[in-house]
Structure formats: structure tokens, C-alpha cells
């Protein structure tokens, strides 16, 4: 991997860790890979899901919009779902599930995200993961709707509905 890609990924991780949405967008536009696991053993998406501030949720949405893998493993085998479940970040957990996060993946110690949520007494997260696992066992298709992101305001909406701020219509008329 070339030095420039590693540098960009490192800068992206720092921006995500700080909740600096402008810098996150800048580094992504320069080609930073949201899926590169850096020297600290995590990718930018792992950092975004561990906090549930408004800025970090926006960072998470930007990363997902730019191809971040919700199932990428850290050096310890933790996926972003594991991290969100461990820290009790319910909204981030929902976003990851809606964007293809797999709750069945086990970390290096054999724990699923639901196991970690239960161990840390994060009941809402554990309940969401259990409901999701039982509903996905009943059908092969996910019960969560797929979402698209508005590149102007970074809100997301169901594929069947346009952005609530009508940004999609504004872009179409330009």
C-alpha cells in the first residue's frame, strides 16, 4: 500500500475521531479509503460508531455513503457492529444494520455483537440485535429498508422517498 493512501487514511481516522465532518468529507473526496485498517488496528468506521454525538453520526453516514464496509474487522476481529454494541450506541447500531451490518460475525474471542451488548448491559442494543437476528432468520431479506444519503445535507431517507429538504429536486434542476 503506498504511503499517500496510508497518510490519507490516517488523517481520515483523526478527523472521524474528532468529529470533524468537514475534514472527513475533504479526505474522502481526496480518495481516503474508509476501509483501510491502520496501524492502530481499526478503520475510520470503527472510530465513528463508538460515539453517538451528532457529529459522529454524520461522520458515520458519510463513511457509509462513500463505501465503508459495515462488516470490516479490526485487528481484534471486531466489526463496527461489535463496537457500537459494546459502547451502547443504539442509533449507530441501527444505521449499520440498515446498511448491511451482519450481527452473526464473531470477533477473535468468539463473541457476536449481541453477546458484547449483553455483557456490557446495553439492553437496547442487545434487544435490537436479538430482534434483528430472529427476523432475519425468518426471511432471507432484511426487514430494514435500504437508505440513500443526500450529498448536500447528509440526511438519509428510504429509497422510496426523496430527501425531506428536497435537496435531490434542487440538484436535479441545476
Secondary structure by P-SEA (a helix, b strand, c coil): ccaaaaaaaaaaaaaaaacaaaaaaaaaaacccccccccccccaaaaaaccccaaaaaaaaaaaaacccccccccccccaaaaaaaacaaaaaaaaaaacccccccccccccaaaaaaaacaaaaaaaaaaaaaaaaacccccbbbbbbccccccccccccccccaaaaaaaac
